[in-house]
Amino acid sequence: MNWAALQDRPGFPKTEPFPIKSLYVHIPFCAGRCSYCDFFSISAQDRPQFFSSEHELAYVEAVLEQARLWTEALKAGPFATIYIGGGTPSVLRERVLERLVKGLEPYATNGCEWTIEANPESVDRRLLDVLSESKVTRISLGVQTLSHEVWSVLRRVGSVEDSKRAIELVREYPFELSADLLLGIPLPQGRAETVEDILLESLAYLAERMPHISLYDLTLEEGTALQRQVACGALIIPSADEMAEARGAANALLAEHGFRRYEVSNYARPGHECRHNEAYWNMEPYLGLGSGAVSTIQYPDTDRPSLLGAMIRITGEKDIEQYVAAPAELPTPVEYIDRKTGLFEFLMMGFRTARGVDTRRIASLFGIDVAQVIPNSLARWSQEIIRSEHSIALRPRSFDILNRFLVECLEELD
């Protein structure tokens, strides 16, 4: 690692960064590659040589070595939230996963919200027994759909039945439970069910069984198998009207079950919101460990006004062998987030949430009053804005206009 060289760069803040209280760990291993996925990961189908016990353990030991050195260099932790994502962390062998969570436990605060992602087909009682003896508190299941018609389109490992079995099994343990679903999955022309029917079939089952659900609009990423099927006409993307009707029906069903839409894509019963994701949306600094993981580090006010709100973003090398060989090395280039870009990121993330933008935090970091920076955007959308003493937010009913609103904010910042 070469933190000293980074800090010697012209214009780089010389002060210590703000305390880092959130940790993300990336496990880039999957049993199979889903048709829509653009995340950095490798699959057992394509690169089986990485899926031996020795390779998995070597990767985990590299993560723990990086944790030791980077937390010391950045004075990061102990962490109030830890999130192990991927990839599919639950594909690791039980003893390897146990080594990872036990190795990270010294970095967790008492009361740490600790989430691990899992795909349903990889969940069994042995895995849950290992996790129940650790400090892990929360499991996020990548369900995506419970429709048989859609399952084959996504090319997911496992089945609808595997997903339901995993949900019922996890409910026997004292974990917080969340599930991810996808809205807007392309389907063959002449499909039997509507987009709304497909979505509500999944939601009706999940809403009775867990307190947190993430409902993401599917983005067709260039180069994925799903994007190629759409490009050649084999699958049809749902229309904007179909999407809006399905989202409206989902909002109504979840509200009936006591869920609140606390972020554009996230719903929870009161008290079950994901604290780790809230740290992202509030633009709090976080440390990322693992191949391809991202860290965002923030610095306090300095004597130079141009550096108010200074941030750096570090993206780990997306090469597992290189990472395992030198896990603590500082990858290059390190992205410097200038003041204007940083401010827009704060607005973009804050307005995604029902809580909204924290005006006090922006004032302390950037030395500005948000209302004076984007007055025209706030005035134009005044009927959709909620103001309180320390926040400005979009009404949750207005999340659908978020992109238009943010474009106007960006134009006004220019």
C-alpha positions in Angstrom: 0.0 0.0 0.0 1.2 3.6 -0.6 -1.1 5.9 1.3 1.8 8.4 1.9 2.3 8.9 -1.8 -1.4 9.5 -2.2 -1.5 12.1 0.5 1.6 13.9 -1.0 -0.3 14.6 -4.2 -0.9 18.4 -4.9 -4.2 19.5 -3.7 -4.9 16.4 -1.6 -6.3 17.1 1.9 -3.7 16.8 4.6 -6.2 16.3 7.4 -7.3 12.9 8.7 -10.5 11.6 7.1 -13.8 11.6 8.8 -14.4 8.4 10.9 -15.5 5.5 8.8 -18.2 3.4 10.4 -19.5 1.3 7.5 -17.8 -1.7 5.9 -18.6 -3.4 2.6 -16.9 -6.8 1.7 -17.1 -8.0 -1.9 -17.2 -11.8 -2.6 -17.1 -12.1 -6.4 -18.1 -15.8 -6.6 -21.4 -17.1 -8.0 -22.7 -20.6 -8.9 -23.9 -19.3 -12.2 -24.1 -16.0 -14.2 -27.6 -14.5 -14.3 -28.7 -13.1 -17.7 -29.1 -9.5 -16.4 -26.0 -9.3 -14.2 -23.3 -6.7 -14.8 -21.6 -6.8 -11.3 -18.0 -8.0 -11.0 -18.2 -11.7 -10.4 -17.0 -15.0 -11.7 -19.1 -18.1 -12.0 -18.4 -21.8 -11.2 -19.7 -22.6 -14.7 -17.2 -20.4 -16.5 -14.1 -20.5 -14.2 -14.3 -23.6 -12.1 -10.6 -23.4 -11.1 -11.4 -20.6 -8.6 -14.0 -22.7 -6.7 -11.7 -25.0 -4.8 -11.5 -24.8 -1.0 -7.9 -23.5 -1.4 -8.8 -20.7 -3.7 -11.8 -19.6 -1.6 -9.7 -19.6 1.6 -6.9 -17.7 -0.1 -9.4 -15.0 -1.1 -10.8 -14.7 2.4 -7.4 -14.5 3.9 -6.6 -11.7 1.5 -9.7 -9.8 2.6 -8.7 -10.1 6.2 -5.2 -8.9 5.5 -6.6 -5.9 3.7 -8.9 -5.3 6.6 -6.0 -5.3 9.1 -3.9 -2.8 7.1 -6.5 -0.5 5.6 -8.4 0.0 8.9 -5.1 0.9 10.5 -4.0 3.3 7.7 -7.4 5.1 7.7 -8.2 4.7 11.4 -11.4 3.1 10.2 -13.9 1.3 12.4 -15.1 -0.2 14.6 -18.0 -0.5 12.2 -21.7 0.1 13.0 -22.7 -1.6 9.8 -21.1 -4.4 7.9 -22.4 -5.7 4.5 -21.0 -8.8 2.8 -22.2 -8.8 -0.8 -21.2 -10.0 -4.2 -21.4 -12.1 -6.2 -23.0 -14.7 -3.9 -21.2 -14.9 -0.5 -23.3 -17.9 0.5 -21.6 -20.1 -2.2 -18.4 -20.1 -0.1 -17.9 -23.4 1.8 -19.1 -23.2 5.4 -15.6 -23.3 6.9 -14.4 -20.6 4.6 -17.4 -18.4 5.3 -16.9 -19.0 9.0 -13.3 -17.9 8.7 -14.4 -14.7 7.1 -17.1 -13.7 9.6 -15.0 -14.7 12.6 -12.1 -12.8 11.2 -14.2 -9.6 10.8 -15.9 -9.8 14.2 -13.2 -7.8 16.0 -14.1 -4.8 13.7 -17.8 -4.8 14.6 -19.3 -2.6 17.3 -21.8 -4.0 19.8 -25.2 -3.7 18.1 -23.6 -3.8 14.6 -26.1 -4.4 11.8 -24.4 -7.1 9.9 -25.9 -8.2 6.6 -24.9 -11.1 4.3 -26.3 -11.6 0.8 -27.4 -15.1 -0.2 -29.1 -16.7 -3.1 -31.9 -19.1 -2.1 -30.5 -22.2 -3.7 -27.3 -21.9 -1.6 -29.1 -21.6 1.7 -29.3 -24.7 3.9 -29.3 -25.4 7.6 -25.5 -25.9 7.8 -25.0 -22.4 6.4 -27.5 -20.9 8.8 -26.0 -22.7 11.8 -22.6 -21.2 11.0 -24.1 -17.7 10.7 -26.2 -18.0 13.8 -23.1 -18.6 15.8 -21.5 -15.3 14.5 -22.4 -11.6 14.8 -24.3 -11.7 11.5 -27.8 -10.2 12.2 -29.4 -9.9 8.7 -29.8 -12.0 5.6 -30.7 -10.5 2.2 -32.0 -13.1 -0.2 -31.7 -12.5 -4.0 -35.1 -13.8 -4.9 -35.7 -11.5 -7.9 -39.0 -13.3 -8.9 -41.3 -16.1 -7.7 -42.9 -16.4 -11.1 -42.2 -19.7 -13.0 -42.8 -17.8 -16.3 -40.0 -15.3 -15.6 -37.5 -17.6 -13.9 -36.1 -19.1 -17.1 -35.7 -15.6 -18.6 -33.3 -14.6 -15.8 -31.3 -17.8 -16.2 -31.0 -18.2 -12.5 -29.6 -21.2 -10.7 -32.2 -23.0 -8.6 -35.9 -22.6 -8.8 -39.0 -20.9 -7.4 -39.4 -23.8 -5.1 -35.8 -23.4 -3.8 -36.6 -19.7 -3.1 -39.7 -20.5 -1.0 -37.9 -23.3 0.8 -35.0 -21.0 1.7 -37.4 -18.3 2.9 -39.2 -20.6 5.2 -35.9 -22.1 6.5 -34.4 -18.7 7.3 -37.5 -17.7 9.2 -36.7 -20.5 11.7 -33.7 -18.4 12.8 -33.5 -15.1 14.6 -32.2 -13.1 11.5 -33.6 -10.0 10.1 -34.8 -11.0 6.6 -35.0 -9.1 3.4 -35.6 -10.0 -0.2 -34.7 -8.4 -3.6 -37.2 -8.4 -6.4 -36.9 -7.1 -10.0 -39.5 -5.1 -11.8 -39.6 -4.7 -15.6 -38.1 -8.1 -16.6 -38.4 -8.4 -20.4 -40.7 -11.3 -21.5 -41.6 -13.1 -24.7 -44.3 -11.5 -26.8 -47.7 -12.9 -26.1 -47.0 -13.7 -22.5 -49.9 -15.1 -20.5 -49.4 -12.8 -17.4 -49.2 -9.0 -17.2 -46.2 -7.3 -15.6 -48.4 -6.4 -12.6 -49.6 -10.0 -12.2 -46.1 -11.3 -12.2 -44.9 -8.8 -9.6 -47.9 -9.2 -7.3 -47.6 -13.0 -7.3 -44.1 -12.6 -5.7 -44.9 -9.7 -3.4 -48.0 -11.3 -1.9 -45.9 -14.2 -0.8 -43.0 -12.1 0.5 -44.9 -9.4 2.3 -46.4 -11.9 4.7 -43.0 -13.4 5.6 -40.4 -10.6 6.0 -40.2 -7.0 7.1 -38.0 -5.6 4.3 -38.3 -5.8 0.5 -36.2 -4.2 -2.2 -38.0 -3.7 -5.5 -35.6 -2.6 -8.2 -36.4 -1.5 -11.8 -34.3 -3.8 -14.0 -31.6 -1.9 -15.9 -30.5 -3.6 -19.2 -26.7 -3.5 -19.0 -24.8 -3.5 -22.3 -23.2 -6.8 -23.0 -25.4 -9.0 -20.8 -27.3 -12.0 -22.2 -30.6 -10.3 -21.4 -29.7 -7.2 -23.3 -28.7 -9.3 -26.4 -32.1 -11.1 -26.3 -33.9 -7.8 -26.2 -31.8 -6.4 -29.0 -32.6 -9.3 -31.3 -36.3 -9.1 -30.5 -36.6 -12.4 -28.6 -37.8 -10.5 -25.5 -39.9 -7.4 -25.1 -39.3 -4.7 -22.5 -42.5 -3.7 -20.6 -43.9 -0.3 -21.5 -43.7 2.8 -19.2 -47.4 2.5 -18.6 -47.1 -1.2 -17.6 -44.2 -0.4 -15.3 -46.1 2.5 -13.6 -49.2 0.4 -13.1 -47.2 -2.5 -11.6 -45.3 -0.1 -9.3 -48.5 1.5 -8.1 -50.1 -1.8 -7.4 -46.9 -2.9 -5.5 -47.1 0.3 -3.4 -50.7 -0.4 -2.5 -50.1 -4.0 -1.6 -47.1 -3.3 0.6 -48.8 -0.4 2.3 -51.6 -2.8 3.2 -49.0 -5.0 4.9 -47.6 -2.2 6.9 -44.6 -1.4 4.7 -43.3 2.2 4.2 -41.5 3.2 1.0 -38.4 4.8 2.7 -36.3 4.9 -0.4 -37.0 4.8 -4.2 -36.5 1.0 -4.3 -36.8 0.0 -0.7 -39.8 -0.8 1.6 -39.8 -1.7 5.2 -42.0 -2.0 8.2 -41.0 0.6 10.8 -37.8 -0.2 12.6 -36.6 -2.7 9.9 -34.9 -0.3 7.5 -31.4 -1.3 6.3 -29.0 0.9 8.3 -26.0 0.1 6.0 -27.9 1.3 2.9 -29.0 4.4 4.8 -25.3 5.2 5.3 -24.8 5.1 1.5 -27.8 7.3 0.9 -26.7 9.8 3.5 -23.3 9.8 1.8 -21.4 8.7 4.9 -17.9 7.4 4.3 -17.4 3.7 3.9 -14.6 1.2 3.5 -14.7 -1.5 0.8 -12.7 -4.7 1.0 -12.2 -7.3 -1.7 -11.5 -7.4 -5.4 -13.6 -4.8 -7.2 -14.9 -3.3 -3.9 -15.4 0.5 -3.7 -14.4 2.8 -0.8 -15.5 6.4 -0.4 -13.4 8.5 2.0 -14.4 12.0 3.1 -12.3 14.8 4.6 -13.3 17.6 6.9 -13.1 21.4 6.3 -9.6 22.6 5.5 -8.1 26.1 5.3 -8.7 26.0 1.5 -12.4 26.6 0.6 -12.0 24.8 -2.7 -11.5 21.5 -0.8 -14.7 21.8 1.3 -16.5 18.5 0.8 -13.4 16.7 -0.6 -13.8 13.0 -1.2 -11.7 10.2 -2.8 -13.1 7.1 -4.2 -11.1 3.9 -4.5 -12.2 0.9 -6.7 -10.3 -2.3 -6.1 -8.7 -4.2 -8.9 -11.2 -6.5 -10.7 -8.6 -9.3 -11.0 -8.9 -11.9 -8.3 -5.4 -13.4 -8.7 -3.8 -9.9 -8.6 -5.9 -9.0 -5.6 -5.0 -12.2 -3.6 -1.3 -11.6 -4.4 -1.3 -8.1 -3.0 -4.5 -7.4 -1.2 -3.4 -4.2 0.7 -2.0 -2.4 -2.4 -3.7 0.9 -3.2 -5.1 0.5 -6.7 -4.7 3.2 -9.3 -6.1 5.5 -10.4 -7.7 6.8 -7.2 -10.7 9.0 -8.1 -10.7 12.5 -6.7 -14.3 13.8 -6.3 -14.4 17.5 -6.8 -16.7 19.8 -4.8 -19.4 20.2 -7.5 -19.6 16.4 -8.2 -19.6 15.7 -4.5 -22.4 18.1 -3.9 -24.5 16.6 -6.7 -23.9 13.1 -5.3 -25.2 14.3 -1.9 -28.4 15.6 -3.6 -28.8 12.6 -5.8 -28.6 10.1 -3.0 -30.5 12.2 -0.4 -33.5 12.8 -2.6 -33.8 9.1 -3.2 -35.0 8.7 0.4 -38.2 9.7 2.2 -35.9 11.4 4.8 -34.5 13.6 2.1 -31.3 15.7 2.0 -29.8 16.5 5.4 -29.3 20.3 5.1 -27.2 20.6 8.2 -24.7 18.0 7.0 -24.4 19.6 3.6 -23.9 23.0 5.3 -21.1 21.6 7.5 -19.3 19.7 4.6 -19.7 22.2 1.8 -20.4 25.5 3.6 -23.6 26.2 1.7 -27.3 26.4 2.1 -29.0 23.8 -0.2 -32.0 26.0 -0.7 -29.8 28.8 -2.1 -28.0 26.5 -4.5 -31.0 25.0 -6.2 -33.8 27.6 -5.6 -35.4 27.3 -9.1 -35.6 23.5 -8.9 -37.2 23.6 -5.5 -39.6 26.4 -6.6 -40.7 24.5 -9.8 -41.4 21.3 -7.9 -42.7 23.0 -4.7 -45.9 20.9 -4.6 -43.8 17.7 -4.5 -41.4 18.9 -1.8 -41.5 18.5 1.9 -39.4 20.8 4.0 -38.6 20.5 7.7 -36.1 22.3 9.9 -33.1 20.2 8.8 -34.2 18.4 5.6 -35.6 18.8 2.2 -37.3 15.8 0.6 -39.5 14.7 -2.3 -42.8 13.2 -1.3 -42.7 9.4 -1.7 -45.6 9.7 -4.1 -43.3 11.8 -6.3 -40.3 9.4 -6.5 -41.3 8.7 -10.1 -40.2 12.3 -11.1 -36.9 11.9 -9.3 -34.8 11.7 -12.5 -36.4 14.8 -14.0 -35.9 16.7 -10.7 -32.2 15.7 -10.4 -31.5 16.8 -14.0 -32.8 20.3 -13.2 -30.8 20.3 -10.0 -27.6 19.4 -12.0 -28.3 22.1 -14.6 -28.8 24.7 -11.8 -25.5 23.7 -10.2 -23.8 24.4 -13.6 
